[in-house]
Structure formats: C-alpha cells, structure tokens
Amino acid sequence: MNKISIIGLDSIKTELIKRIMELGVVEISSQDTKLTDPEWINYVKKDGNENVVFNLDVKISQINEVLNSLDMYDTSKRPLFNTRKTISSDEFSKALEKNEGVSENAAKVLELNKSLSELCSEENKIEAAILSLKPWRRYDIPLNMTETKYTSIIIGAVPNIADIDELKSELFKTTDRCFMDVIDSDKDQYYCSFICLSDEKEDILELLKLYGFSAVTFKELKGTAAENIMQYENSLKEISAKRDTVENNITEQVSFKEEIQLYHDHLVIERDKNRILSNMLKTDTTFYIEGWVPEVCKENVQKVLDEYQCWHDFKKPEEDENFPILLKNNSFSEPFESITELYSLPGTSNMDPTAVMAPFYVLFFGMMLGDVGYGVMFALGCYIILKKFDIEGTFGKMLKVFFWGGLSTIFWGVMYGSWFGDGLVVGARHLFNINLPLTYVWVDPLKEPMTVLLVSFVMGLVHLFVGMGMSAYMSIRDGHLNDALMDVGLWYLFIIGPILWLAGDMIIPGSPLPVIGKWVTIASAIGLVLTQGRAKEGIINKLISGILALYGITGYLGDVLSYSRLLALGLATGVISSVLSLIGSMGSGISGKIMFVLVFVFGHVLNFAINGLGSFVHSARLQYVEFFGKFYEGGGDAFAPFTKKTKYIKIKEEI
C-alpha cells in the first residue's frame, strides 16, 4: 500500500474526481486533523457542499421508496438471486440520456404512493369507526339524540367484572322512572343505554360511577348505529375501488423499473462524488487530496494524474503507521478471504494467513462432513449457482468455499465409504433387491474410530506447527531471529521430544527414537527455562518465569485435543445417516418402500443442513482459535477505494 498526496488546480477537480472514481483504486482519506494544525489552517479550508449531498440523499431516499413500491407490484418471475446487470460506461451514459423522463415517472409513482397512503389511512379510520359502532348495531335511537324536553339519554359501557343484575336492582331502588337496556356485551364489557328524567340524570350517573360506567358519545354522527355502519361500509367500497385504480396505475409504472434503477445508481454516483469532497482540502485556486493506493495500481493512477498535470507524491507507510488492508491471493485462496474477514483483517504489522489457512480449512471441512452424497450436493449446487448467476461479494466467495469444501467432502466420503451413510447400499437392497459394492477405501470411522482420532491429532499437530512457523517467519522478517529460535524453535523441540520419547518404539520398533526424544525433551526444557523469562529483571525472576513457561505445554495439549472434533462431527454425520437407513427400512411392501424414500429424503436434507453448518462453524473455529492464536493479530481496516458503489448496475470501465 502506498500513501499518495495530490495537488491540482480547482478547474480540473470535477473531471479528476470522476476519473479517480472510474479507476476505483484510490482511498481518499479525511483531512480533518489538518484543519487543527497551525501549519495548515492558515492556508486551506475544508472542501465540499453539504447542501448538494443532502439534496441528493433526499432524492435517493425517494427513488428507493419508488423502487420498493414497484417491487411490490412487479408480478414478473424473479431470479433466485438478485445480481447486478453489467454494462459499459458508455452504455450507462447513453441510457441516462435516453431516460430523460425517468424523474417524471418516479414523481408519478411517489404521488400514487401518497394517494395510496391517504386511502389506506382513511380506510383504517373507517374500519376503526365501524369497530366502535358494532356493539351499538341494535341500538335504534339516533346516536346524536341525547335528550328530549323532559328526558336524558345516556349510553356507555360497564366493565364485565361488574354484576349487571345488581346494577339493575340498585338502579330501580334509586328510581322507578329510568329505562335500562343492555344492547350488547363481549368479554370485556356491557354496552348499555339509559333513558331517565333529566332531573334525575346526575343521581343516576353517580350510581353508575360506582360500577365503573364510562359514557360514550357519537356527537359527530347522525342517525342510528346501523345506518352509520352501512354508510361506512359503502365508503369502504368506494375507497377499495379507488385503491384498485391507484394500484393499477402503479403496476403500469413497473415497466419503467429498470430505468428508475439506473437513475438511482446515477444519483448514488453523483452523491458520492460530492460527498468525497468533504475529505479534501482547498484554497481559492487549488485542491489537496491524500489517500492510499495499492502498489499494483500505482502506475494507472500516475498516468491519470500526469494527464491532468497534478503534482503527486507516492511513498511507503511510515513505521507503525496504520494503513488500509487489501488482501490479494490466488484464485484458489481468494474465496477463503471471507473466512479471514469474518474473524478480522490482519493488522498492519501482521500477515495475511489466507493462503496457508485455505488448504487446512478445506481438509477439515471435508473430514467433518465426510460423505460422498453430501459432498456432491455441496459442490454441484454451488457450481450451478456460480455458473448461472454472477454472484458478487462475500456471498460469492462463500459459495466457492463451499464448492471446495464439497470436493473435500466427496474425497473423505470415498475414504470412509459413506454414500449418504449406508443409505445407498440399504436403499438399493430394500427398494430394488440389489447389492451395491460400496465400501471404504481407507477406514470405516464407525468401526475404527481410534484410527481416525489418531490421524486427527497428527493433522492438528501439523496445523499448529504451521501456525508456530508463521510466527517464527514474522519474527525473522522483523529482524528478531533470537525470538524465532527461543519462542518457537524450542517449543517445537519440547513438543516433538515427548512424542518421540513415549511413542518412538511405536513409530519405528527397536529404533533409538525414545532415547533421542528423552534428551531432546530435557535439552529443550532447559532451554525454555533459561530463555522464556529473558524480559524479566533479575536472574531469579528470569528462572521462575522460565519454569512457569513450561506449563504452556498443557495449552498445546489442549489445542491438539480440540482436533478430536474432526472425528466427532464425522461420526455424527455417519451415525445419523445409519439411523435414518435403519428407520427407513423397517417397513415392508409398497408402503415400506414409500416410507424409506420419505425418510431418506427428509432425513438426509435435515442431516445435511445441520452437519453442513457444523462443519463450516467448527472448521472456522479451528482456524480462529488454534491456528490464528499462534501468530495472528487482527484489527486491520479494510481498504475502501473511492469507486462507483452502484446497487443495480455494474459498470464495466473501459480505461
């Protein structure tokens, strides 16, 4: 990564920004810190126009609303995965010129959306009004009538917990000149009407309060509740008809969706070009840009800057200076950058572990799933999706990871003799009375789990040693050879020594490996005691720290034991598959065959999903905890170049 500084005339700024955006390889850094620097503040000021950016953001928000609305009414068949359409920069410009009326179409949809929203709001109000009137449907007195010359009419609700018979009794004790009618009731309350003499109204209300009575008024309504409900229902029909018309008009605008999508991306590009100005400094006649450029892109950037006669300077990052991280790997390793990024990008003083991690990830993934059928499902499914759809970003990388994982799963499935467990063998025999000669090439983990466990530990040890080796490499790279020898080399010997000492005869019977292992263990232990506390003050403190460091062997032992999950998940896949075969083959006749097919399909789909997810997660865990823990420091910031971040159209630049 190179740090770049650019100074140019204000007259060419707009065109230069456009060209830099088309290149898409320059990250323009914020210069806010310079605005507080006395050496800069007297000469420069912050560039940018916040009002323009704000207005463009508003337009983009409106266009997003339009596109969301059109998506709702788009009845055309949609692809399984949404991908961007690739066009050239010239085609993009020509398409924009042809779509002069696109803003009017978008405005029309916005207006239709507004009308639809108003209709829906009105509809909700009417439905709420109908709901409030339904309990009074049988009340045949006009709702606006609350009194006559000598009487008062009271309507309202009494909580259902009240004793309505007791209320009636108390009411008649108070007066015998009041008529009470329970119009309706539900689980919450009784809906009642009372007709009484006007002179007695206050006394009756005092009584009703004791029972939790709450009055209801419909002063804005005329006529009975039933009449008002009928009017409201007619209004709903009218609103429904209007809404259908509006929705049909929106549906007619769906044909302009692609043009509006293109307009959306155009606005995003314009917004980003104006927003990036706030990361720049300016004087009355010049501008200043500072940022980062990958080494491999330096020449292309230099050509553009020379074309516009800009002063520019490239330089390497200073020691301990943080710079953005851009990973670069070969075609096999590149998809596994998604696994690294899920953890964290490497720090500026670290190294990219992807290329070394990728083969181990594939190997472990396949070993955990270990079934030919599941491997074919993974590999073939991902291959078809990648061929049929132009999948970008992290999801596209993940599909490639699963493709390689599927191939590894097929390999280990052949080694283990697992073809949907024993599902194909049992199925052929149960359904067609055919004996398939499918057996393992290396070992059956269900019968010889200790063999697989031992291989898992050996693979884990190799994995750990590679991680330790990367730590040693970085120490040597940084000029710390002693650290590599003392902190990695001695631990290599202290791990290998006990293995030779205890298992030398098993490796090569009658060999001197146990004796060699014994002395290697002793020598490396002494070396660790003498060197691991070298940063401490005083001989006693150095020796104590060195002795305590030997306890670190338990950490390595725990790390190696973690690789037992390679066996455990493989066994889980195989055992569940065997159980499915057993359950499916319990029936006989036609019904038994149907039962086997159903159990086979649904059972293996579920097993594939659960153990596929487990293989992905646990393979990543072995990288993150056991492998990365030996050398890796994350915390890097991703390289974020100034480029066209379009959503619907992928513009192919012709530079």
C-alpha positions, -999 to 999 in steps of 0.1 A, spaced: 0 0 0 13 34 -10 4 68 6 -5 93 -21 -6 131 -19 -22 151 -48 -23 189 -55 -41 202 -86 -60 232 -100 -96 237 -89 -106 240 -126 -99 203 -132 -111 189 -99 -145 177 -110 -132 158 -140 -103 144 -120 -126 131 -93 -147 114 -120 -116 97 -134 -104 86 -99 -138 72 -93 -137 52 -125 -103 38 -116 -117 27 -83 -83 21 -67 -77 52 -45 -89 55 -10 -93 92 -2 -86 99 35 -103 125 56 -81 156 63 -99 169 94 -68 167 115 -50 192 93 -77 217 99 -65 219 135 -28 220 125 -13 255 127 9 248 97 -22 241 75 -51 260 89 -39 294 76 -37 282 41 -65 257 35 -102 251 43 -124 221 40 -139 213 6 -174 201 -1 -210 212 -3 -233 196 23 -265 210 8 -259 192 -25 -251 160 -7 -283 164 14 -305 171 -16 -291 140 -34 -297 119 -3 -333 130 -3 -337 121 -39 -321 87 -34 -344 81 -5 -374 90 -27 -362 67 -55 -357 39 -30 -394 44 -20 -404 42 -56 -384 10 -63 -398 -7 -32 -433 2 -43 -426 -11 -79 -412 -43 -64 -444 -49 -45 -464 -47 -77 -440 -65 -100 -456 -98 -110 -428 -109 -133 -408 -140 -125 -379 -131 -103 -345 -148 -103 -334 -169 -73 -305 -145 -67 -306 -108 -74 -275 -98 -94 -263 -66 -110 -266 -61 -147 -232 -55 -163 -230 -26 -188 -201 -5 -201 -196 31 -190 -206 44 -225 -238 23 -224 -246 37 -189 -242 73 -202 -263 67 -233 -290 50 -212 -291 81 -189 -295 103 -220 -325 83 -233 -342 83 -199 -350 120 -197 -385 114 -184 -375 90 -157 -377 116 -129 -412 124 -140 -421 86 -138 -406 84 -104 -425 115 -93 -457 100 -106 -451 68 -85 -444 90 -55 -477 108 -60 -495 75 -64 -479 62 -32 -491 93 -14 -526 88 -27 -525 51 -17 -512 60 18 -540 85 22 -566 60 11 -552 34 35 -552 59 63 -588 68 56 -597 31 54 -581 24 87 -601 53 103 -634 40 89 -627 4 100 -619 17 135 -652 36 134 -671 6 123 -655 -14 151 -666 11 177 -702 11 163 -707 -26 161 -717 -31 197 -745 -5 191 -759 -21 159 -791 -30 177 -795 5 193 -823 20 172 -822 56 187 -803 81 166 -768 85 180 -769 123 180 -800 122 202 -790 127 238 -821 143 253 -858 153 249 -877 180 266 -881 160 298 -857 131 295 -820 124 291 -804 95 271 -772 80 284 -752 54 266 -719 38 276 -701 7 288 -698 -11 321 -669 -35 328 -677 -71 325 -665 -77 361 -695 -57 374 -726 -75 384 -751 -63 358 -781 -77 377 -771 -59 409 -767 -27 389 -803 -31 376 -816 -37 411 -798 -7 426 -810 15 397 -846 6 404 -841 13 441 -828 48 431 -857 55 408 -885 36 390 -886 61 362 -855 50 344 -853 25 315 -821 4 311 -813 -17 281 -782 -40 276 -776 -35 239 -747 -60 236 -718 -75 255 -684 -90 249 -656 -105 271 -646 -70 283 -678 -50 289 -715 -45 287 -729 -19 263 -759 -2 279 -784 26 273 -803 45 299 -834 68 295 -843 88 325 -858 121 336 -835 150 331 -839 159 368 -826 125 379 -797 123 355 -770 133 380 -782 108 406 -781 80 381 -746 90 369 -734 89 405 -747 54 408 -733 42 375 -698 55 385 -698 30 414 -699 2 387 -672 16 365 -695 31 339 -679 52 312 -701 72 289 -699 70 251 -708 98 227 -712 100 190 -719 137 186 -704 138 151 -728 111 138 -764 114 129 -788 85 126 -787 51 141 -755 30 145 -768 5 119 -773 34 94 -738 48 100 -723 13 97 -740 9 63 -727 43 52 -692 35 64 -693 1 45 -703 19 13 -674 43 19 -650 13 22 -663 0 -11 -656 34 -27 -621 35 -12 -614 0 -23 -623 9 -59 -601 40 -57 -572 19 -43 -576 -6 -71 -573 22 -96 -542 36 -78 -526 2 -76 -533 -5 -113 -516 28 -121 -485 18 -100 -485 -16 -118 -484 3 -151 -452 20 -140 -434 -13 -133 -423 -13 -170 -400 17 -161 -384 -1 -131 -351 -7 -149 -348 29 -160 -355 41 -124 -329 16 -111 -304 31 -134 -314 66 -123 -310 55 -87 -274 44 -94 -267 76 -112 -278 96 -82 -257 75 -59 -226 81 -81 -233 119 -81 -239 119 -43 -206 100 -37 -187 124 -59 -199 153 -40 -196 136 -6 -159 127 -11 -152 164 -15 -155 168 23 -124 146 26 -104 171 6 -88 205 14 -88 235 -9 -75 270 -14 -91 296 -37 -75 280 -68 -62 246 -58 -72 214 -40 -54 188 -19 -61 150 -18 -44 125 5 -51 88 5 -39 52 -2 -32 33 -34 -22 -4 -37 13 -9 -52 -1 -28 -82 -23 1 -91 2 28 -87 11 31 -124 -25 35 -136 -31 63 -110 1 80 -120 -10 81 -157 -43 98 -148 -26 124 -126 0 132 -152 -27 136 -178 -43 163 -156 -9 178 -147 -13 173 -110 15 173 -85 16 140 -68 38 120 -44 39 83 -36 56 70 -5 56 39 16 38 39 50 60 50 79 70 26 106 40 18 129 17 38 106 -17 23 101 -28 18 66 -59 2 50 -57 -36 43 -64 -51 8 -59 -89 6 -45 -104 -26 -44 -141 -31 -45 -166 -60 -77 -180 -75 -79 -209 -51 -72 -190 -19 -91 -158 -27 -126 -172 -17 -112 -180 18 -106 -143 24 -142 -144 35 -133 -167 64 -104 -144 74 -126 -113 72 -153 -130 94 -126 -130 121 -108 -98 113 -85 -83 87 -48 -86 96 -31 -57 113 -5 -36 95 23 -54 112 9 -89 106 5 -110 75 -24 -124 55 -30 -160 67 -55 -169 40 -32 -188 16 -19 -210 43 -52 -214 61 -72 -224 30 -59 -259 24 -64 -268 61 -100 -254 61 -109 -275 30 -93 -306 45 -111 -302 79 -144 -293 64 -145 -324 43 -133 -346 71 -160 -334 94 -188 -339 69 -172 -369 52 -200 -381 29 -200 -385 -9 -237 -377 -13 -234 -345 8 -202 -335 -10 -219 -338 -43 -249 -317 -31 -225 -290 -19 -201 -290 -48 -227 -294 -76 -252 -269 -60 -225 -242 -56 -211 -248 -91 -245 -244 -107 -253 -212 -88 -219 -197 -96 -222 -206 -133 -258 -194 -137 -256 -162 -115 -230 -135 -113 -227 -136 -75 -205 -109 -60 -190 -101 -27 -188 -122 4 -217 -145 -6 -200 -153 -39 -168 -161 -20 -187 -183 4 -202 -203 -24 -167 -210 -37 -156 -220 -2 -185 -245 0 -176 -258 -35 -141 -267 -24 -155 -280 8 -179 -302 -12 -150 -317 -32 -131 -324 0 -163 -340 15 -165 -363 -16 -129 -373 -11 -133 -381 26 -167 -398 18 -148 -422 -5 -121 -428 22 -148 -436 47 -171 -454 24 -200 -431 32 -226 -426 5 -254 -409 24 -241 -430 52 -251 -465 42 -282 -451 26 -275 -460 -10 -265 -496 -1 -295 -501 22 -318 -483 -3 -307 -504 -33 -312 -536 -13 -345 -525 2 -361 -510 -29 -346 -530 -58 -330 -560 -41 -296 -550 -55 -263 -553 -35 -241 -523 -42 -204 -529 -37 -198 -496 -20 -172 -498 8 -145 -477 24 -111 -471 7 -92 -463 39 -113 -468 71 -148 -470 85 -148 -444 113 -178 -461 130 -158 -494 133 -123 -479 138 -127 -445 155 -93 -446 172 -75 -447 138 -94 -416 127 -88 -399 161 -50 -405 158 -49 -391 123 -69 -361 135 -44 -354 163 -15 -357 138 -32 -333 114 -39 -310 143 -3 -310 153 8 -302 118 -17 -274 117 -3 -260 150 33 -263 138 25 -244 107 9 -216 128 40 -215 150 62 -215 119 43 -184 106 51 -167 140 88 -176 136 87 -163 100 73 -129 111 100 -127 139 127 -133 113 111 -109 89 112 -82 116 148 -90 124 142 -109 156 160 -142 149 165 -149 186 128 -147 193 121 -172 165 146 -196 179 137 -192 216 99 -188 214 92 -211 185 122 -234 179 125 -245 215 88 -252 217 90 -273 185 116 -294 203 97 -295 236 66 -308 218 83 -333 195 107 -346 222 80 -362 245 62 -377 214 94 -395 203 102 -404 239 68 -420 246 59 -433 211 93 -438 194 90 -476 196 56 -475 180 68 -454 151 100 -474 144 102 -505 166 137 -510 181 149 -476 170 168 -451 192 139 -426 189 129 -429 226 164 -421 237 167 -392 213 133 -379 224 143 -381 260 174 -359 256 156 -336 232 129 -331 258 154 -324 286 175 -301 264 145 -281 252 131 -278 287 163 -264 299 164 -240 270 129 -228 277 136 -223 314 167 -202 305 151 -181 278 113 -176 284 119 -152 312 145 -131 294 124 -100 296 123 -101 334 146 -82 357 170 -103 379 182 -139 375 157 -153 400 128 -137 382 141 -149 348 143 -185 361 109 -185 378 93 -172 346 111 -198 326 100 -226 348 64 -214 348 65 -212 310 68 -250 309 32 -251 320 24 -238 285 27 -275 273 -8 -280 287 -21 -253 263 -6 -271 233 -21 -304 246 -55 -288 248 -51 -274 213 -43 -308 199 -72 -324 217 -95 -298 201 -89 -316 168 -109 -346 181 -139 -327 167 -127 -339 132 -137 -374 144 -167 -363 164 -185 -344 136 -177 -371 111 -192 -397 135 -223 -376 140 -229 -375 102 -224 -412 98 -244 -423 129 -274 -401 119 -273 -414 84 -272 -450 96 -302 -444 119 -321 -429 90 -314 -461 70 -325 -483 99 -358 -464 104 -365 -462 67 -360 -499 61 -383 -510 90 -414 -513 67 -421 -538 40 -440 -539 8 -451 -508 -12 -458 -488 20 -423 -498 33 -406 -485 1 -426 -453 2 -416 -449 39 -379 -454 30 -380 -428 3 -397 -402 26 -373 -409 55 -343 -408 31 -352 -375 15 -363 -355 46 -339 -371 70 -308 -365 48 -318 -330 39 -320 -322 76 -288 -341 84 -271 -323 55 -282 -289 68 -273 -294 104 -239 -311 99 -230 -289 70 -235 -259 92 -215 -277 120 -186 -284 96 -185 -248 85 -185 -234 120 -161 -259 136 -136 -257 107 -136 -219 112 -132 -224 149 -100 -245 144 -86 -217 123 -96 -188 146 -86 -204 180 -59 -230 174 -43 -217 143 -47 -179 144 -39 -180 181 -3 -188 174 6 -158 153 -23 -137 141 -33 -102 152 -64 -88 136 -77 -52 138 -69 -41 103 -92 -16 85 -104 -27 51 -93 -8 20 -123 13 9 -115 28 -25 -135 57 -40 -155 39 -66 -189 36 -81 -209 18 -54 -239 10 -75 -268 -13 -64 -284 -24 -96 -259 -18 -124 -223 -30 -126 -204 -5 -147 -175 -20 -167 -150 8 -171 -130 10 -203 -99 28 -193 
